[in-house]
Amino acid sequence: MTISPPAGTAEPARAASSLTISEQGAFWVGVGRKPTEAGTAAEAAMYVQYQIPADLRYPLPVVMVHGGGGQGTDYLSTPDGRPGWATRFLQAGYAVYVVDRPGHGRSPYHPDVLGPLEGAAPTYEFIRWLFCDGAGRPGSQWPGSGQIGDDSALDQLMASQGPALPTFTENEEQMRRCGAELLDRIGPAVLITHSMGGPFGWLVADARPGLVKAIIAVEPIGPPFTELPGFGRLDWGLTAAPITYEPPVRDPQELRTRLRAAGADGVQDCLVQDEPVRSLPNLKGFPIAVVVADTSPFAPSGHGVADYLAQAGADAELLRLPEMGITGNGHLPMGEKNSDEVAEALMAWLGKQPAAVEEDAR
């Protein structure tokens, strides 16, 4: 299968080239069985679509994990209709797996399995604040006006939004279960996560030590121990679900914390562990990039995630897009006007990580 760019599209040289796919398909992982009053239902599973380029240059596949109430379409195309990061990584020579987390997109939500929906449906007002606040101002990378009723990109993004699972913990236990089964099936991989999908990386690496070779956490949920009304608290630091510490932690209240001063204007103080610090042993031994944009609501606290990881022994690096010469981005850099530029920067970082690019082909 050969995919060519739309006629008249002005894009970077890599984007302008055709793409030949040697193999593609889809499957679900984490399929269970749950008794209901009507009979046996399929337990929440995770949909996975994959494509392998004919010009496969890297032995490790990339798994792309969406956030919040989104779905895998966040990586397939931008809200204004350009090819998304999945295509860009394929063109660079990576096999790409794009997931719809349980209860999202093509992994349908059913209250008999996942519990009743709670809270209001996603609103234009909230999505506009989260993803395109500042749209229309000079330098903004949002590909529209940001005005409700006058922004087709915002309409497209809204159409993709669905309910989130009722609690952080339920979300994360489903991520752990399904993500572990995915890596059992495809083997070692690089994970790219976004926003509320960030714990997917931490928990799957914890569940399958050695199979996660790198994590790129784009605007991950945080800072550590944060609480969101209606969803719960990240009681285990970066996760709401239990994660392995050394020395072991039986109850998250055993994690003693202190407030670390940010030391810069416009950046908030965040919690880290108090001494003696416990390590996160299964998040060691591979590179982690925590990617933070400049106009996102997460911008003031993104460093807190990287600091917490590094303090616990992880090889974590904070990548602030403005410090890489990439400015004007909000909370959805894979969907903004300079999405290709951000993808190139992330691939450049990944290319510098030997563990992520030199793994022997399976």
MOHU-V935408 format. One record per pair of residues at least 12 apart in sequence whose ideal C-beta (glycine too) atoms are under 8 Angstrom apart, sorted by the first residue. I is the first residue (numbers start at 1). J is the second residue. D is the distance in Angstrom with one decimal. If there is no record, write none. Layout:
BEGIN
((I;J;D) (I;J;D))
END
This chain:
BEGIN
((1;20;6.9) (1;21;4.4) (1;24;7.1) (2;18;5.5) (2;19;7.0) (2;20;4.9) (2;21;7.6) (3;18;6.5) (3;19;4.6) (3;20;7.8) (3;21;6.9) (3;87;7.6) (4;18;4.6) (4;19;7.9) (5;17;7.9) (5;18;7.5) (5;83;7.2) (9;82;7.4) (11;82;7.4) (11;83;8.0) (11;340;6.7) (12;340;5.4) (12;341;8.0) (12;344;7.6) (14;88;7.1) (14;91;5.4) (14;92;6.9) (14;340;7.9) (14;344;7.8) (15;83;6.6) (15;87;7.8) (15;88;6.8) (15;91;7.0) (15;340;5.8) (17;91;6.4) (19;53;6.5) (19;87;6.7) (19;90;5.8) (19;91;5.3) (20;53;6.7) (20;54;4.1) (20;55;7.0) (21;51;5.2) (21;52;6.9) (21;53;6.2) (21;54;6.8) (21;90;7.4) (22;52;5.3) (22;53;6.5) (22;54;4.3) (22;56;7.4) (23;50;7.9) (23;51;7.4) (23;52;4.4) (24;49;7.5) (24;50;6.4) (24;51;4.3) (24;52;7.0) (25;49;7.4) (25;50;6.1) (26;47;6.7) (26;48;6.4) (26;49;4.3) (26;50;7.1) (27;48;5.6) (28;45;4.2) (28;46;6.4) (28;47;5.6) (28;48;6.9) (28;107;7.3) (29;45;6.5) (29;46;5.3) (29;48;6.2) (29;178;5.1) (29;181;4.2) (29;182;4.9) (29;185;6.5) (30;43;7.4) (30;44;7.0) (30;45;4.7) (30;46;5.2) (30;102;6.7) (30;174;7.3) (30;177;5.3) (30;178;3.5) (30;181;5.3) (31;43;6.9) (31;45;4.4) (32;44;7.7) (32;45;7.4) (34;112;7.8) (34;113;5.6) (36;112;4.7) (36;113;7.6) (37;112;7.8) (38;112;7.5) (41;110;6.9) (41;112;6.0) (41;113;5.5) (42;113;7.5) (43;113;6.1) (44;102;3.6) (44;103;5.8) (44;107;6.8) (44;113;5.6) (44;114;5.6) (44;174;5.5) (44;178;7.9) (45;102;6.3) (45;107;5.9) (45;178;6.7) (46;99;5.5) (46;100;6.7) (46;101;5.9) (46;102;5.3) (46;107;5.4) (46;174;7.5) (46;178;3.6) (46;179;7.5) (46;182;7.0) (47;72;7.3) (47;99;6.6) (47;100;4.2) (47;105;6.6) (47;106;4.1) (47;107;4.6) (48;97;5.6) (48;98;7.4) (48;99;5.2) (48;100;8.0) (48;182;6.2) (49;72;6.8) (49;97;7.4) (49;98;5.3) (50;95;6.8) (50;96;6.8) (50;97;4.6) (50;98;7.5) (50;186;8.0) (51;86;7.3) (51;90;5.8) (51;95;7.1) (51;96;5.6) (52;95;4.4) (53;90;4.9) (53;91;7.3) (53;93;6.1) (53;94;7.5) (53;95;7.1) (55;93;5.6) (56;93;6.0) (56;94;7.9) (56;95;6.3) (57;92;7.2) (57;93;2.8) (57;94;7.5) (58;92;7.9) (58;93;5.5) (58;94;5.1) (58;95;7.8) (58;357;5.9) (59;359;5.3) (59;360;6.7) (59;361;4.0) (59;362;6.9) (60;94;7.7) (60;188;5.9) (60;189;5.9) (60;190;5.4) (60;213;5.7) (60;356;6.3) (60;357;7.2) (60;359;5.2) (61;94;6.7) (61;95;4.0) (61;96;6.8) (61;97;5.7) (61;186;6.0) (61;189;5.0) (61;190;7.2) (62;89;5.4) (62;94;4.8) (62;95;7.2) (62;96;5.3) (62;97;7.1) (62;189;6.9) (62;190;4.8) (62;191;7.8) (62;192;6.0) (63;97;4.6) (63;98;7.9) (63;99;6.7) (63;182;6.9) (63;186;7.9) (63;189;5.1) (63;190;7.0) (63;191;5.1) (63;192;7.0) (64;85;6.7) (64;86;6.2) (64;89;8.0) (64;96;6.6) (64;97;7.0) (64;98;4.8) (64;99;7.0) (64;192;4.9) (65;99;5.7) (65;101;6.9) (65;175;7.8) (65;179;7.8) (65;191;6.5) (65;192;6.8) (65;193;4.4) (65;194;6.7) (65;197;4.2) (65;200;4.6) (65;201;7.3) (66;99;7.4) (66;100;7.4) (66;101;6.7) (66;104;7.1) (66;105;7.8) (66;194;5.8) (66;195;7.9) (66;197;5.5) (67;193;7.6) (67;194;4.2) (67;195;2.8) (67;196;4.5) (67;197;4.5) (67;198;7.4) (67;219;7.8) (67;221;7.6) (68;161;7.9) (68;164;5.8) (68;195;5.4) (68;196;4.4) (68;197;7.8) (69;104;7.0) (69;122;5.3) (69;161;4.7) (69;162;5.1) (69;163;6.1) (69;164;4.9) (70;104;7.0) (70;105;7.9) (70;160;6.0) (70;161;6.5) (70;162;8.0) (70;194;7.7) (70;195;7.9) (71;100;4.9) (71;101;7.9) (71;104;4.9) (71;105;2.9) (71;106;7.2) (71;160;5.8) (71;162;7.0) (72;98;4.1) (72;99;5.8) (72;100;4.7) (72;105;5.8) (72;106;7.5) (73;105;6.9) (73;160;5.2) (74;160;7.1) (74;194;6.8) (74;332;7.3) (74;334;6.1) (74;335;6.6) (75;98;5.2) (75;192;8.0) (75;334;6.1) (76;98;6.5) (78;143;6.5) (78;153;7.7) (78;334;7.4) (78;335;4.7) (78;336;7.3) (78;339;5.6) (79;143;6.3) (79;144;7.3) (79;153;3.8) (79;154;7.1) (79;156;4.4) (79;157;4.5) (79;332;8.0) (79;335;5.1) (80;143;4.0) (80;144;6.7) (80;152;7.4) (80;153;4.5) (80;156;7.4) (80;337;7.9) (81;156;7.6) (82;339;7.1) (82;340;8.0) (84;334;6.2) (84;335;7.5) (84;339;7.0) (85;192;7.5) (85;334;4.8) (85;339;6.8) (85;343;5.0) (86;98;5.4) (88;339;7.9) (88;340;6.1) (88;343;4.4) (88;344;7.7) (88;347;7.8) (89;343;7.0) (89;347;7.0) (92;347;5.6) (94;190;7.9) (97;182;7.3) (97;186;6.6) (97;189;7.4) (99;178;7.9) (99;182;7.3) (101;171;7.6) (101;174;6.9) (101;175;6.2) (101;178;7.4) (101;197;6.6) (101;200;7.3) (102;114;7.4) (102;165;7.4) (102;174;4.1) (102;175;7.7) (102;178;6.0) (103;162;7.9) (103;163;7.2) (103;164;7.6) (103;165;5.0) (103;174;7.2) (104;162;5.8) (104;164;7.9) (105;160;7.8) (105;162;7.1) (109;162;6.8) (109;163;5.8) (109;165;7.8) (114;165;6.0) (114;166;7.6) (114;170;7.2) (115;165;7.8) (115;166;5.5) (115;170;7.3) (116;166;7.7) (117;163;5.2) (117;166;7.5) (118;166;5.0) (118;230;6.7) (119;230;5.4) (121;163;7.2) (122;158;7.1) (122;161;4.1) (122;162;7.4) (122;163;7.8) (124;148;4.8) (124;154;7.0) (124;158;6.0) (125;148;7.5) (127;154;7.2) (127;157;6.3) (127;158;5.8) (127;161;6.3) (128;146;6.0) (128;148;6.6) (128;154;6.4) (129;297;7.4) (130;297;6.5) (130;330;8.0) (130;331;5.5) (131;157;6.5) (131;330;5.7) (131;331;5.3) (131;332;4.7) (131;335;7.6) (132;144;6.9) (132;146;4.2) (132;151;7.6) (132;153;8.0) (132;154;6.3) (132;330;6.2) (133;146;7.3) (133;295;7.2) (133;297;7.5) (133;330;6.7) (134;146;7.5) (134;295;5.0) (134;328;8.0) (134;330;6.8) (135;147;7.8) (135;151;7.4) (139;327;6.2) (139;328;4.2) (140;295;7.1) (140;328;5.2) (140;330;7.9) (141;327;7.9) (141;328;4.2) (141;329;5.0) (141;330;7.1) (141;333;7.5) (141;336;3.8) (141;337;4.7) (141;338;5.1) (142;330;6.2) (142;336;5.9) (142;337;7.4) (143;335;7.5) (143;336;6.2) (143;337;4.9) (153;335;7.9) (157;332;7.6) (157;335;6.9) (164;196;7.0) (164;231;7.3) (166;231;8.0) (167;231;6.0) (167;232;4.9) (167;240;7.2) (168;199;7.9) (168;228;7.5) (168;231;4.9) (168;232;4.2) (168;233;7.3) (168;234;6.8) (168;239;8.0) (168;240;3.5) (168;241;7.7) (169;232;6.1) (169;240;4.5) (169;241;5.4) (171;196;6.9) (171;199;7.6) (171;240;7.8) (172;199;4.8) (172;200;7.9) (172;203;5.9) (172;239;5.7) (172;240;5.6) (172;241;3.9) (173;241;5.3) (175;197;7.4) (175;199;6.2) (175;200;4.3) (175;203;5.9) (175;204;7.0) (176;203;4.2) (176;204;6.4) (176;206;7.7) (176;207;5.4) (176;241;6.4) (179;200;5.5) (179;203;7.0) (179;204;3.7) (179;207;7.3) (179;208;7.9) (180;204;5.9) (180;207;4.3) (180;208;5.2) (182;204;8.0) (183;204;6.5) (183;208;4.9) (183;211;4.4) (183;212;7.3) (184;208;7.2) (184;211;8.0) (187;211;6.8) (187;362;5.1) (188;210;7.4) (188;211;5.1) (188;212;7.5) (188;213;5.2) (188;359;5.9) (188;362;7.4) (189;211;6.9) (189;212;6.9) (189;213;6.7) (190;212;7.9) (190;213;5.8) (190;214;4.6) (190;215;7.5) (190;216;7.3) (190;350;6.7) (190;356;5.5) (191;204;6.8) (191;205;7.7) (191;212;5.9) (191;214;7.3) (191;215;4.9) (191;216;7.3) (192;215;7.8) (192;216;4.6) (192;218;6.7) (192;346;7.5) (193;215;6.8) (193;216;7.4) (193;217;5.1) (193;218;6.8) (193;220;6.5) (194;218;4.7) (194;219;6.3) (194;220;7.7) (194;332;7.9) (194;334;7.1) (195;218;7.5) (195;219;5.5) (195;220;6.8) (195;221;6.0) (195;298;7.9) (195;331;6.7) (196;221;5.0) (198;217;5.0) (198;219;8.0) (198;220;2.9) (198;221;4.9) (198;222;7.3) (198;238;7.5) (198;305;7.5) (199;220;7.8) (199;221;6.8) (199;238;6.6) (199;239;4.7) (199;240;7.4) (199;241;7.2) (201;215;4.2) (201;217;5.7) (201;220;7.8) (201;288;7.8) (202;215;7.9) (202;238;5.2) (202;239;5.6) (202;243;6.2) (202;280;7.8) (202;283;6.5) (203;239;6.0) (203;241;6.2) (203;243;6.3) (205;282;5.7) (205;283;5.6) (205;286;7.6) (206;243;5.1) (206;244;5.3) (206;280;7.6) (206;282;4.4) (206;283;7.0) (207;282;8.0) (209;282;4.6) (212;286;6.2) (213;286;5.4) (213;355;5.4) (213;356;5.0) (213;359;6.1) (214;286;5.6) (214;287;5.0) (214;288;7.2) (214;289;7.7) (214;350;6.4) (214;353;5.5) (214;355;6.7) (214;356;3.8) (215;286;7.4) (215;287;7.8) (215;288;4.7) (215;289;7.2) (216;288;7.9) (216;289;4.8) (216;291;6.4) (216;346;5.6) (216;349;7.5) (216;350;7.0) (217;288;6.8) (217;289;6.9) (217;290;5.1) (217;291;6.7) (217;305;7.0) (218;291;4.5) (218;333;6.5) (218;334;7.1) (219;291;6.6) (219;292;6.5) (219;293;6.4) (219;296;5.9) (219;298;4.9) (219;302;6.8) (219;331;5.4) (219;333;7.4) (220;238;7.8) (220;290;6.4) (220;302;7.6) (220;305;5.4) (221;234;7.3) (222;234;7.3) (222;238;6.8) (222;270;7.8) (222;298;7.4) (222;301;6.0) (222;302;6.9) (222;304;5.6) (222;305;4.2) (222;308;7.9) (223;268;7.4) (223;270;4.1) (223;271;6.7) (223;301;4.2) (223;302;7.9) (223;304;3.1) (223;305;6.3) (223;308;7.6) (224;237;4.7) (224;238;5.9) (224;257;7.9) (224;270;6.4) (224;271;5.2) (224;272;7.1) (224;304;5.8) (224;305;6.9) (224;308;4.5) (225;237;6.3) (225;257;6.5) (225;271;5.0) (226;301;7.8) (235;252;4.1) (236;249;7.6) (236;252;5.0) (236;255;7.3) (237;252;8.0) (237;255;6.4) (237;273;7.7) (237;308;5.9) (237;312;7.7) (238;305;6.5) (238;308;6.3) (238;309;7.3) (243;280;6.8) (243;282;8.0) (244;280;7.0) (244;281;6.2) (244;282;5.4) (245;278;4.2) (245;279;6.9) (245;280;6.4) (245;281;7.8) (245;312;7.8) (246;278;6.2) (246;279;4.9) (246;280;7.8) (246;281;4.7) (247;278;5.9) (249;278;6.5) (255;273;6.5) (255;278;7.1) (256;273;6.6) (256;274;4.1) (257;271;4.6) (257;272;6.8) (257;273;6.1) (257;274;5.8) (258;271;7.1) (258;272;6.4) (258;273;7.6) (258;274;4.4) (259;271;5.9) (260;272;4.7) (260;307;6.6) (262;303;6.9) (266;299;8.0) (266;300;6.2) (267;300;5.3) (267;301;7.8) (267;303;6.4) (268;300;4.6) (268;301;5.2) (268;304;7.6) (270;301;6.0) (270;303;7.0) (270;304;3.0) (270;307;6.5) (270;308;7.6) (271;304;7.2) (271;308;7.7) (272;304;7.9) (272;307;5.9) (272;308;5.7) (272;311;5.2) (273;308;7.6) (273;311;6.0) (273;312;7.1) (277;311;5.8) (277;312;6.7) (278;312;6.9) (279;312;5.2) (279;313;4.1) (280;309;7.2) (280;312;4.2) (280;313;6.4) (280;314;6.0) (281;313;7.3) (283;309;6.5) (283;312;7.0) (283;313;7.5) (283;314;4.4) (284;313;5.1) (284;314;5.9) (284;315;7.1) (285;315;7.4) (285;355;7.8) (286;315;6.7) (286;355;5.5) (286;356;7.4) (287;315;5.2) (287;317;7.1) (287;353;4.4) (287;355;6.6) (287;356;6.5) (288;306;8.0) (288;309;6.0) (288;314;5.6) (288;315;6.2) (288;316;4.3) (288;317;6.9) (289;316;7.8) (289;317;5.4) (289;319;5.1) (289;346;7.3) (289;349;5.7) (290;302;6.2) (290;303;7.8) (290;305;5.1) (290;306;4.1) (290;309;7.2) (290;316;6.2) (290;317;7.2) (290;318;5.3) (290;319;6.7) (291;319;4.8) (291;321;6.9) (291;333;7.5) (291;346;7.0) (292;318;6.7) (292;319;7.0) (292;320;5.2) (292;321;6.9) (293;321;5.2) (293;329;3.7) (293;330;5.9) (293;331;6.8) (293;333;5.6) (294;320;7.3) (294;321;6.2) (294;322;4.5) (294;327;5.8) (294;328;7.0) (294;329;6.2) (295;328;6.4) (295;329;6.4) (295;330;5.1) (296;329;7.0) (296;330;4.9) (296;331;4.2) (297;331;6.4) (298;331;6.1) (302;318;7.1) (302;320;7.7) (303;318;5.5) (306;318;3.9) (317;349;8.0) (319;345;7.8) (319;349;6.6) (321;333;7.0) (321;342;6.8) (321;345;7.4) (324;345;5.3) (326;338;6.5) (326;341;5.9) (326;342;6.0) (326;345;6.2) (329;342;7.0))
END
